[in-house]
Amino acid sequence: MALELRHLRYLLAVAEHGNFTRAAEDLHISQPTLSQQVKQLERTLGIQLLDRTGRTVRLTDAGEAYAHHARGALHQLAAAERAVHDVRDLSRGRLRLAVTPTFTAYLVGPLTAELHDRHPGITLTVRETTQDRIEAGLLADEFDLGIAFQGAHLPGITATALFTETLTLVTGSGHAATADAMPVGALADRRLALLSGDFATRGHIDAYLERHGVSPRIAVEANSIQALTEVVQRTSLATVLPDAITHDHPRLTPVPLDPALPTRTVTLLGRADAYRSAATRAFTRLARDLVRARGYAGAS
């Protein structure tokens, strides 16, 4: 039997789901057909790839080795297909972008609008996820670019600085007591609404408060920037947000802290050995132009 791409996809689907029935449903084929095709692959290779003896179907050691190379082959093939269909004049194309959640509140909208204005033929897919998942997705060829923060990155990830993000305490416009800088110690007496612990921004805030010996009184935790802005606009609670978000919300008022929260470098992430399509290169130029035009600190 001659091996075909479907055999690789079938094996990987079974390995991912740990079950022939669920894998068949995902592939939109019958379970007997899937089982037969995988057995044909095993006969062709002359080795057992799947352990079917337990409640969950698992790859054997040989299967693990084969699946590793199969995934790589499919990723390379997908990259080759994108290269073939890459149109230099940008009349069409595709870009897969991943961002950490903070950026959906103030950066994704303007970037998408600018991309659509300049290159309406490019289809943009945006995924909001954590930074570690962005980097893993870039390495697995699930994304073309990511927007996150500078720091320790996985091997094989490239990071290009875009701008410096500043954060500050924020209240509703009707609850700002003074324009003077608030000593950080005063936060111990303020009730706060903050992002939940799985956000990189929350870790940044917690580290700042801990460094200055402040135990915050957290009244609300949310996994949405929009939820925080709504809460703060309607209550006496304060939060901490990037200045760029505050500038776009007239009902939010920044309250400077003393000492100020440390800045963060926003970076454009990619895979070092990835094929850079015309759409990827265009988006990179566009992102640099936009952050410079909006006056974000440190934009070059």
N, C-alpha and C positions, 0 to 999 in steps of 0.2 A: 504494500500500500504506500502510495506517495503521501508524504506529510503535507498538510495544508494548514493555513493560518487558523482555520476554525478549530483544529485539534488543540492548538496552544490555548486559544480562548476558552475552549470547553474545560480543559484541565484546570486552568487558573480559576474559572468560575466555581468549579467543585471545591477547589482548595479554599477559596474565599468563603463560601457558604458552609463548608463542612457537611454538605448534604446534597445528594443528587436531585432530589425533588425541588428544593428551593433554587438550585442552580439552573435547572431546566426551566423553571418559571421565569427566572431573570433573563434567560437566553431566548425565551419564546419558542422552545422546542419541546418535544415529548421526553419524559424521563427515560423510557427505553432507548430512544435514539441517542440521547446523551451518554448513557451507560455503554452502549455499543461502540460509539465513537472513541470513548476513552480507552476501552479495551483494545480497540484496533491500534491506538497509539502505543499502548503497552506492548502489544505483540510485535509491532514494527521495531520498537526499540529493544525488545527482548528483555525487558525488566519491569518489575512491578513499581508503579509510580504512586499508587494510593493504597493506604491501609483501610480496608472496609470492615474490619472485625469489630470495631467499637461502635458506640452509639453515634459518634461523630466521625465522618470520613476525614482522614488526615493524609498528608503527604508522607511518603516514606523518605528515608535519607536520600535515596536516589531521586525521588520526586522533588524534594526540596532543591537539590542541585539543578535539576532540569528546569523547574519552575523559575528559579532565579534567572537563568539565561533566557527563558521564554519571555519573561517580563521585559528584559532588556531589549530583546529582538522586536517586540511589539512597540516599545517606546521609540526605538530607532525608526521603525517603519512609519509610525505616526509623524515623526519629525520629517521624514523624507516626503510624506504626502503633503505636509504643510509647505515644505520648500518648493515642491512642484507647483502648488497652487498659489504661492506667494506672488502677488502682482506688484511690480515695482511702482506703478503709478498710483497705487492705493485706491483704485476704483473698487476694490473689494479686498477682503481679508478678515482675519479673526484674531482677537486678543483675549487671553485669559488672565485676568487680574485678580489677585488676592490682597486683602487689606485687613489690618487689625481694626476692631470695631470703632475706635475713636475717629478714624478718618472718614467713616461714612457720614459723620455729622457735619463735616465742613469741607472735605476735599474731593470726595468721589463725585458729588454733584457737579461742581465746576469743571472737573477733569472730563466727565462724560459729556457735558455740554460743549466744551471746547473740541473734543474729539469728533463729536457729531457735526459740528460746524465745519471743521477743516476736512474731515474724511468721512462723509456719511455712509460710504460703502463698507466701512469696517464694522463688524459685529463685535461688541464688547460683552464679555461675561465677567461679572463681578462676584467674588466669593468673600464673605466676611468670616474671618476665623482667627485663631490665636497665632502668635508669631512662630511658635515651634511647628505648628501645622502648615503654615505658609512655607517654611523652609523645607520641610519634608515633602510637601507637594511640588515644590520647584525641582527637587532632586528626582522625584518620581515622574516628572514631565506632566504634572496635572495643571500647572500654571506656567505662564510665560514670564510674568513679573509679579513682584509683591511690594507693598508699601508697609514698612514697619519702622522699628527703631534700631539705632546703632547699638552694638553690643557684641557678645561672643556668638559667632555664627557657626553653623555646621560646616564641616569641610566640603568644599565644592560650591559654596554660596558666595557670590560677589555682592558687595554693598556699596552703593554710590550715594553720597550725602546729597540731600535735596534742600533742606533748610533746618533751622533751629526752632523747635517748638517750646514756647513758654507757657506755664500754667499759673493760675492764681485762684484765690478764693473768690467765689461768686455768690451773690445774693439776688433776690428779686429786687426790682427797681424801687419798690416801696419800703425796703427793709435795710437799705444801706445807711449805717449810722454816721459814718464819717469818711472823708476822702483820705484821711491820714493812714499811713501804713499801720497795720495791726500787728502787735508783737505776736510771734507764733505761740507763746504761752497762753494767750487769750483764747486760743482754740479749744482749750480744755473746758471752757465754759460755754461753748457754742454747740448746738445740736446740728449734726451734719447729715447730709444725704450723699452717699458715695457709691461709686461703681463697685460691683461685687469683686471678690478676691481673685477671680480668674482673669481679670483685666491687667495688662501690663501697667496701665496708668494707676491702678489701685496700689500695686506693689511699689510704684514710684512715690506715691503719696504716703503710704505707710512707712517707708524707709525714712522719708523726710521728718515725719512726726516723731518716730522713734529716736532719730538722731538728736532731736531737740527735747526729748523727754516728755512728750505730750501724749496723753491717752485720750483719744477722741471719743466723744459721745455720739455714737452712730445711731441715728433714729431710723434711717431708711437705707437699704442697699438695693441697687438695681443693676440689671445687666443690659441697660439701654441708656444711651446718652439722652435720647429724646424724653424718656421717662424722667430722668433727673432734671432736665430743664423745665418740664411741666411742673414737677413737684416744687422746685425752688421758686418759680414764678408765682405760685399760689400759697406758699407757706412762709414761715419765718426761718426755715432751714437754709443753711448755706451748703455749698458744694465746692469742688475744685475741678476746673475745666481748662482746656487750652484757651489761650486768649483769642485764637481765631474763631472759636465757637461763640464766645461772648460778644465779639464785634458784630456778629451777624444776628444777634438777638437784642433788640432795643429794650426789652423788659428784663434783661439781666444786667447787673452792675458789678464790675470787678472791684475787689477790695485788696489792695496790695498788702503783702505779708512782709514782715521783717524778722529774720532774713527771708529773702525771696525763695520760692521753690526752685530747685535746680532745673536748668534747661535740659532738653533732650534733642538729639540729632535724628531727624526723620530721614530714612534711607530708602532708596529704590533697590530692591533685591532681585537677583537673577541667579541662574545656574551658570557656573563658569564655562562649561563646555556646550551650552545650549545653542541651537541654531537661532540666530536673531533675525526674525522676519522683518519685512518692511514695516509692518504694523507695529512691531515691538520698538523698532528704532524711531518711528514717528511719535509714538506715545512718550518715549523717553524725552525727546526734544520738547514735546508739548508740555510735559510735566514741569520741566525746567523753566520754560517760558511763563507758565501760569504762576508758579510760586514767586517768580521774580516780579511779575506784573502786580501781584497782590501784596507785594512788599513784605513777604515773610522773612524774618531775620535769618541772615546767613545764606540766603539764596544766592547762587553764583550764576 
